[in-house]
């Protein structure tokens, strides 16, 4: 079994890159074991998305955060597996809610089997994560519970939309922080805590990782409009076709500019296939893209500010490089 690919970052330090690659290999082995079952069907369904691949981005953050303490501490790899199992479980559930047919280039679990199997498989992975977590101590159990609460809250808020009197854009950013940022924040927290890092360092890593998570999602928003299919790996305008109101779209819809009238008309709901090219072209030229990028850079700036207060070790340089990567990936 080959080790999963490390996110393509300029790690700067070869020793750190080797440590992270070795850690990810150990995570991959335990991840597959943890998702296994004596029941052949449960094992097949549980390993379906693991076999589909993934960069193990959250596990990488656990390992990087652990560099600020004792990176060889025994709980670090299990902690990273808890994070990945939780993330995978949410993907099974997300695909049901989104009626997705493909995940990571393979049929989604709900497409291969049905919604019931997908939901129960996600539940099984949550249970497996909890079993590992029980051996890591009550404080980490509490943090995981709080994180899961945020994940669910973010999904509920996204589903029902902003309440009366709540600004659409404020609501959107808060949903991103809960749905995406919370688990990425906990990745940093787990790595630092399990490695025995000081409290101040742990808090800085937690805050920085949450900001990176929000920035990552915002860069996806821009990529859906600005990139070519070859650059992003998906067809431009996918979110527009599905009627997903990303940050640039929200800025346009909130605009009172008469010149945006045609674009607002197009973006009022899912954009028909025959009008996607026009919508993408108009949105690319709209100031909303620059505003969304400014918001992205603000979150990157928050992450960099937190990271700049950390000890000057190769892991800090790698995390700062990650900030640059997130900023640059959307152009």
Secondary structure, DSSP 8 states (H G I E B T S, - for coil): -----------S-HHHHHHHHHHHHHHHHHHHHHT--SSHHHHHHHTHHHHT----HHHHHHHHHHTTS-TT-THHHHHHHHHHHHHHHHHHHHHHHHT-SEETTEE-HHHHS-HHHHHHHHHHHHHHHHHHHHTT-HHHHHHHHHHHHHHHHHHHHHHH---TT--HHHHHHHHHIIIIIHHHHHHHHHHHHHTT--HHHHHHHHHHHHHHHHHHHHHHHHHHHHS-HHHHSS-TTHHHHTT---HHHHHHHH---GGGHHHHHHHTS---HHHHHHHHHHHHTSHHHHHHHHHHHHHHHHHHHHHHTS--SHHHHHHHHHHHHHHHTT-
